[in-house]
Amino acid sequence: MDDLEEFESWHEDLMAWERFQDKLERIKGENTYDDLHDFEGKSLSLQQETSTQPGAERCNNPVEQ
């Protein structure tokens, strides 16, 4: 009977650990997805800013300076 109780306890611990790992991976995936969108938004906004600035082509081309 002790072996069965030990196995049940081990099984419960394992299931709790797996639920924790699943939540952690889900959170990590959500953060990665959010970070990607933040990066894309910042990159697009930076491109728009530099393309609308007067003289942006001169500043981006070191040969003409």
Secondary structure, DSSP 8 states (H G I E B T S, - for coil): -HHHHHHHHHHHHHHHHHHHHHHHHHHHHHHHHHHHHHHHHHHHHHHHHHHHSTTHHHHH-GGG-
